[in-house]
Amino acid sequence: MGMGVADKLGVYVSVPFCRAKCSFCNFASGVSGAEAIEQYVGTLCGEIERVGERAASLGAKLSRVVDTVYFGGGTPSLLDPEQTRRIFAALSGEFEVERGAEITLEAAPGQIEDAVLEEVMRLGVNRVSLGVQSFVDGECSAVGRLHTGEDCVREIRRLRERGVLDVGADLIAGLPYQTRESWRRSLETVGELAVEGALTHLSVYLLEIDEDSRLGREVLGGGLRIHAPAVASDELAVELYEMACEFLPGAGFEQYEISNFAMKGFQSKHNRKYWERKPYLGVGLDAHSMLLTGEGAVRFANADELITCDGSRPAEVTRVGEREAFEESVFLGLRLCEGLDVTGLKRKFVMECEESIRELAAEGLMEVDEGRWKLTQRGRLVSNEVFGRVLETRVVSG
């Protein structure tokens, strides 16, 4: 899964503003006023106009042809139509965005005003990803979501009726008060929306418990606030994930990546760029990029605090050498259910990992099928362990 000079570019646009910060959120986002948002849009447009200079300073090749754009956050749908137009104008000034490019907007249910929806669709948005997290009211409110389950259902139907081609949703396994029964209710709602043709993509994530979120800090510290004691156990969260993997194919959702399921023809083209190591450019707060260089590739990231993020220079730069390229190819490629093309990998690297692969296959964690390495369903549950064992392998350039 390598990269070529002719690869078209994916662009990620970070819009880090929300109406309310969810307790589980560990992203660089927050609640800000209109003035801060307006200032940020100006800074963002300036950064877009300078991307060529930045790429050149890093010795990177920057394709001007873009076939995916992803507005993430935060809640990008909170921008007003005029701000959205300015960002699109900046992108169009620097890139050729292909006709029919996949253009995604992340949104919170109930927070896409009619005027905003009309404008983003006029500008080319054809995919909306909704942060649903749960279709059960008590689970939504426990983590600070501002919507009910019925709000989510209504929003999904509205988007499809208004002509959005691809409507996706996120669910989280392991939320406070979640049970097998409540999780099944969320899954059944997904199934009903799929039958209607209203929902085309679903992401299922395990709740992350770390120090970068308020809920994570409470749980790790043994605190009692923000419903921390009601967070599902790791064992239950894994069981809920397995339930989703068993249920969703029957509703028409094929699993194509560890956390992602899609109706036929609706896989996320933008996110596949990450897993296939295709070049992408990130602009805005805490945005990450990977571009080609003469020697391989370079990864770089923006600052993760608004006060220091002006797009003038990356906060972090990593040159991707042969060893890093091999590791990335393995742990990103194995996330995809179709697995790794071993022949293609061997053209780039001389590897000594067949013994590890045979051991993992014997343990039921991997399978080797027609020149591909794949994780089994059980392997996906312990994917980090599998990646670690494969990456112990010595590798040299092919």
N, C-alpha and C positions, 0 to 999 in steps of 0.2 A: 504494500500500500504506500507507494512512493509519491513523489511530487514531480511535476513537469513544468517547464517554462510556460507552456500554453494553458496551464490551469487558470480558469477564471476565478475571480476573487469573490469571497464572501465578506460582507461588511457588517460588523456588530456595532450598534449605536446604543450607548448606555444613557438611560434617562432615570436617574436615581431618586425619584420622588414618589411618595405615597401619601394617601390621606391618613393612614394610620400604619404604624410599624408593628407587624405581627410578632408575637413573642418568640417564635421559633426562627425568625429571620436572621441569617448570618451574612447577608450581603451588604455591600457598601451602599446603603440607601437610607432615606429618612424622610421626615415630614418637614417641608419648607414652605415659606410664603411665596406669593406671586412675584415679588421683586427678585428673590433668589433664583427662582426658576427662569425668569427672563434673562438675568445675568448669565446663568449657566448656558442657555441656548446660544447667546452671543459668543461665549467662549468655545462652545462645541463647534459652531460654524467656522470659527477661526481655526480651530484644530484641523477640521476637514480640509480647509483651503491650504494647509501646510503639510499635508501627508506626504506629498512628493519629496519635500525637503527632508522630512524625517527619515523616510525610507532610504534616500541617498546617503544620509549621514551614517546609516548603519550598514551600508553596502548591500542593501536589499533590493530585489526586483519587485516592482509594484505593477501588477497588471491593471490596466485601466478599464477592463471589461468586467462588470459585476453581474453575477447571476443569482445571488441571494443577498438580501438585506434583512437584518433582524434587529428590531427595536425592543430592547430588554430593559429591565430595571430592578426595582422600582415599578412604576405604573406609567408607561409612556403615553397611555391614552389620556392622562391628565393634562397634556399639553393642549393649548388652544389651537384652532385651525391655522392661525397666522404663524405661530411658532413652528408648527409642523411643516408648513409650506417653506419656511426659511431653511429648515434642515434638509428637506428634499432638494431645494434649489442649490444648496451647498454641495450635496452629493452629486447632482447632475452637472455641476460646474467642474468637478474633478474626475468624474467617472462616466463611462457609458453603461448605464443600467439597462440591461437587455429587456426588450419587450417580452412580457410574460415571465420575468424574473420572479422568484419566490420572495415575497416581501411580507414579513411577519411583524405583527404588533402584539406585545404582551399587554394584558389588561386585567383589571379586577371586575368581577361581575357587578353590574349595576353602575359602573363608573365610566361608561362610554356614551357621552352625550350624542344626540342625533347629528348635530352639526359636525362634531369631530369624526364620527363614523363616516358621514358623507364625504368629508374632505379627504380622509386617509384612503378611502376606496377610490376616489377620483385620482389620487396621486399614485395609485398602484398597489396598495395593500390588498392582498388576496388571502391572507392567512391570519387568524387571530388565535392566540394562546391564552386561555383564561386560567387565572390562579384560583381554582375552585377549592382544592385541598380536601374537601368533604362535602357530601350532599346532606349531611346530618346537622341540624341547627345547633345542637349543644356543642358539638365538636368544633364548629366554625367559631362560635362566640368564645369558646374557652381559650383560643389562641389569638383573639383580637381581630378576626375577620369581621367585616362590616355587612356581610350578606347572609341570607338564609339559603337553605338548599333549594327552595322554590325560586329564589332570585336567580340562582345559577341555571336552573332548567329554563326559566323564562329568557334569560340572556342568550343561552345557546340557540334556542329556537329563533329568537329575534335576529341574531347574526346571520343564520342560514336564510331566513326569509328575506333579509335585506341584500342577499347575494354574495356573502362571504363564502368563497369556495371551500375553504379548509378551516374548520373550527376544532380546536384542541382544548384539552383540559388537563390539569394536574391533580393528582390525588396523593395524599401522604398517609403512609401506614405507620401507626405508632402514636397518633395524637392522644391528648388527654381524653379519658372517658371512652376511648374507642374499644369496641368489643367485636367478636366475630359476627354477631348479629347486625350491629350497626354498619360494619364494613360491607357485609353482604348487601345491605340496603343501598349503599353508595354504588356498588358494582351493578346491582340490578337497575338502578337509574341510568347508569352508563349504557347498559344493554337496551333499555327502552329508547334512549336517544339515538342509539345506533340504528335500531329498526326504522326509526323515522327518517334516517339519513341526515340527522342534525349534527351528530358528533362524528368526526373523522379521525381524530388522533387522541391518544391518552398517554400521559407520563405517570408512572407510579414510583414514588420515592419513599425510602425509609426515613423516618424522622431523624435528623442529625442532632446529636447531643454534643455540643462543644462549647467552649468558652466565648465564642463569638456571637452568641445569641443570649437574650435575657432568660429564656426558658432553659437553655442549656446550662447556664451558670447556676440557676436555681437547683436543677436536678443534680449536677455534679457536686454542689455544695450542701446537698441535703436540705434545701430550703422548702418552705411551704407555700410561697407566693405563686401567683399566676398558674395555679392548677398543677404545679410540678409533681406532687405525689400521685396524680392521676395519670401520668404518662404511662403508656403501655410498656410492658417489659420487652427487652430485645427479642426474647423467644416468641412473644405474641406478634410483634411487628413482622418478624420473618415469616410466621405462619400466615399472616394477612397477605404478605407479598406472594406467597405460594398460592393462596386462594385466588389472587388476581390472575396469576399465570395460568391457572387451571380454568378459570371462568371466561376470560376475555376472548380466547379463540372461538368459543361458541357464539360470541356476540359479533364476530366478524373482525376482531382486532388481532392481527398477527404480531407477535413479539419480534422486533427486529434488532433490539439492543437491550441491554440489561434492564433499563428503566423505561423503555419506550415501546408502544404498541400503536399500530396504525391499520386503518382500513386499506384495502388494496389500492395502490397508487397515491397514498397520502403520507409516506414517510417524510420526515423533515430533511429537506435537501441541505439546509444550512448546517444543522447539527451533524449531518454526515461528514461535512468538511472537517470537523474536529477529529472524528474517529478515523478518518481516512488520511489524515495529515495533509490536507489540501490547504493552500494559503488563505489566510483570512486576516482582516484588519479590524481592530477594535478602536473605537474613539469614545472619549468621555471617561467619566469616573471609573476607576478600577477595571478598565477594559483591557483585554489581552489580545495579542496579535502573534501570528507566525507567518513570516514571509521567506521566500527563497533568497539565497545568496549564491555567489559563485562557488563557495565551498560546501554548501548544504542549505542550512536554514538558520534563522535567528528568531527567537521568541522575545517579546518585550511587553511590558505592562505599564499602565498609567498609575499615578498616585491614587490611593484609596480614600483620601480625605479632600473634601471640596476646597478647602482653603489652599491646598497645594497643587490642585489639579487644574492646569491651564493648557495642557496639551503641548507645551513647548518642548518637552523632552521626556523620554520614558523614565519611570522611577526604577525600572529593573530590566536588565538586558541579559539574555542567556544565549550563547552560541551553541548550536546543536551539533555536536560531533558525532562520530560513527557509533560510539557506544550509546549515546543518548538517543540517536535515531533508531537504533535497534530496539531499545527499551520502549520508546514511544510506539513503534510499530506493533510491538507485542501487546502492551497493556491497553492501547487504544483499539487495535484491531480485534482483539479477543472480546471486547465489549459487544461487538456486533454478533448477532446470532449466526450470520453466515460464516463467521470466523475469519481466519487468516489464510491468504493464498501462500502456501509454503514455497511453491516454485518461485514466485515473485520475490519472496523474502530471501531465498537462497541466491538469487541473482545479485543481490546487494551485499549480503553478508556471508561469511564463512562461519557456520554455527556448529556448536557441539552440544546440542540440547535434545537430541533424539531420545537419549536415555531418560531424561526428565519427563519428556512427553509420554513415553511408554509407561512410566510409573504412574503418572497422573491418569492415563487412560485406564490402566489396570484398577485404579482406585475409583473409577467411575466419575472422575471430575472433568475429563476431556475425552474427545473422540477425534480420530483421524479418519477423514472421509474424502476420498478422491482428491488428495493433495491439499486438503484444508485441515487446519487445526481449529476445533471448536470447543467451547465450554459446554458441558451438559447443564441441565437445569440445576443439578446439585452443585456443579462447579461454579455457577453464577452466584450462588449464595455465599461462597467462600472465595470469590474472585481474587481478592487481594493476596490471599495465601497462594493461589495458583500462579498469579503473576510473579510473586516473589521467587517461587521455585524455578520457574522458567528463566527468570532474569539472573539467577545465579550462574547461568551459562556463560562461558567465555565466548566472546565474539570479536572477530576482526573484520576489516573491510573486505568485501568481495572483489 
